Structure formats: C-alpha cells, structure tokens
C-alpha cells in the first residue's frame, strides 16, 4: 500500500477566514486540541493508512510549519518514508506563486515525479477527520475509477456551503459548487440511515484519489490553465472520466473559519466526542515534547482537556481545552474557551523582571473570568480581567483581539493589563 500511493497535502492560501490565528503562521500550523497542529490530522490519517510518503504544499507564513514538520516526522534511515515541505518557489519557467489548489499541485509535479506510485491522494490541510485511506483506495480500484472523491452526506441547510454531487451507480454524473437554489434537483440516495436524519445531499470533502498518469496529463496538458480542483478540474473531468464517489459517514469538519475551529475544539471535551483522540488504532501524531505532566491545584474541572506542562490554580474550568504550558492563576474561571498555551516557561528571574515593568506573566492571571474566548499562544492576561464573548458583541478587529460571530480571539503575544474588561 505505502508504495502504491503518494499523498499531497494542500497547505492553503493566506487563510483569511482563520485570521487572526493565521497572521503569523500558515493554516496547517494552527494549534488544535491543545497539543497538535492542523497538519498533524492529514499526516496521521496517512500514516494510520500505511501511506508513508507525503508532500505538504505551502506558500504563506510557512516557517513555523517547516519547523514543526522537521521536529516531528523522523523516520528510520532504512525507510523510504518522508514528510517533505514543497514551498511555493519562483522558477525560470514559472515566476508566479500558487494560483489555486490545482496550480499548487501542478507546480509541485517536478518534485513528485521522481517518486514511483500508481495513485496520488490529494488532501486539505484544514480538516478534522479519521479516514482509512486503504478502504478508499480499495473502492477506487474496485470501481475502475480514474478519479475518486470522498463525499459526505449533508442536510439542505449545509449543502449551500459545499460542492454538491449527483451519482449514478456510484459514479458522479454532475457537480455544482455551493448551490443557493434548486436544491431539490440535487437529492441523492445516501442510504436509509442518512436520509432518515435529513442528509440527502452528497458534499465533496475535498479529498481526491487520482490515477497518477491521469493527474499529470490533466495538470500539464488537458487542463493546463485550470487553477482549482473544486471549481474547475473536478467539474470538467466528470463528463470525460470515470469519477467515483466514496461515501464516508464518520466525523468530518471543515475548520477553515473561526466559529468552526472554535466549536470543533470545544467538541473534543464531550464525554464521547465524535472525533476520538483516545484510539489505539487511529493515533494522532505530533511533536514529542519533553514536558512535565500538568499540575492542578484547587480547581474544579468539568469537561476539560488539559495538555502537558500546565500549571493550573484556577477555581473553575468548564467545557474548555487548555493547551501546552498554560498557566492559570488563582480564583479564575474559564468557561467554553480554547487556551493555546505558551511556547516556553518564564523563569523566576523573568517573572520578577516583568513585574517591575508592570507586565503580566505569560498565561492568565488571578481572579479573571473568561468565556467564549480563543486565547492564542504566549498571550499575557493580567489580574481581575473579564472577557465574555457572545452574540451581544459586534465583529471587530483591534491590535489586541478580534471578534468574529461572538467569539473573541485574543491575538498571539497580546498583553491585556490588570482590570481589562471586554463584553462583560
């Protein structure tokens, strides 16, 4: 299996929908679930499926992503496995940056070409899911397809946000991008169970298997001016090639915007979350940090995920994800928040020095109340701070924080002084 298929993971563009989390990092490098990064999800799915050769295509803010991959994915010298970054590069025959998903893969073909494979798997770097790609490849080969698209049943309300497909005998016969009307023409037989809960439409998950030679031919010759898979390559291929639907019914979340990202993280705190981090066969891999266990004193915890290396003295933490090296002070309450934590610890000397300057320590201070907030890395929240997000707040962007659909995102490295109040 590992030699049959190569994987190409799309790092995405500027990631404007995830701003301000993507101000200084690419989308695949955004921290998720307290200790991972988004790129760990597709890479882990590949490794769990026996795919050990991967390219990650990036263009914007790729330094932290490069560092994460370099520090995380080490393979034996006797193995052919690799996870390589393919950053956008100007060449004599192509001076332009990536113009879209298809153009990114096209520009990477010269690096992919030397590696033998029968199939190429194309993945997005900003989705949360657990799929066995061996099953998808088996389905692809059994159906005799040239291209396979992973699809997921969705409701009418969700359909307008995705590319919607129609199938006949498992083959895709038509495709429409984000339909706003005429949905009744796009109802598919998704199976009795899915139809019983109103999921009558098949949405593209942006996960594709291509027969290798066909992908090269399409990108270099037939559709050499097409820049995007979802908007151009796939619709144009349906009438010319056998394009199969691989229907997936497990958990999948496109977390390309702040509300989806926020809710996907908080959903991990449920008793039995749909995305299961606690699975022996579907491990999510990440950088192995030599951090101490979390230390918690006097805190009531309810549906909370606490990552490695935290020092928590809060009075109450509910429905929240607390990331690596997070520090939370005494008598503080955290409700429905994602705290990404810190990249380093401050020494006693550091703390005394910044106290003299009137600057808060890394993390969250004493007697704070924080709700409906994403706290990015290395933020400093003083004492007696109240930050309460919710629908009562209008969208706003300031040097310290951004508000999107009621969710407050405190920016990376932001300093909120003692007594700061927002939304309270």
Protein Blocks (a to p, Z undefined) as FASTA:
>chain_A
ZZmpccdddebjnhlmmpcklmmbcfklpcgehlacfklmmmmmmmmnopabdcdddfbh
plmmmmmmmmmmccdfkbcbdcddddddddfklmbccfbjklmmmmmmmmmmmpgcfbdc
dddfbbccdddfklmmmmmmmnopabdcddddddfklmmmpccdddeehiafbdcehiab
hklmmcccebjklmmnopabccdehiacddfklmmmmmmmmmmmbcbfklmmmmmmmmmm
ccdddddfbdcddffbfklmmmmmmmmmpmbafbdfbbfklcccdddddddddddehiac
ehiaddehiacfbfbdchiacdehiacdehiacehiadebjabdcdfklmmmmmmnopac
ehjdehiacehiacdehiacdehiacdedjkbccdddfkbcceehiacddehiacdehia
ehZZ
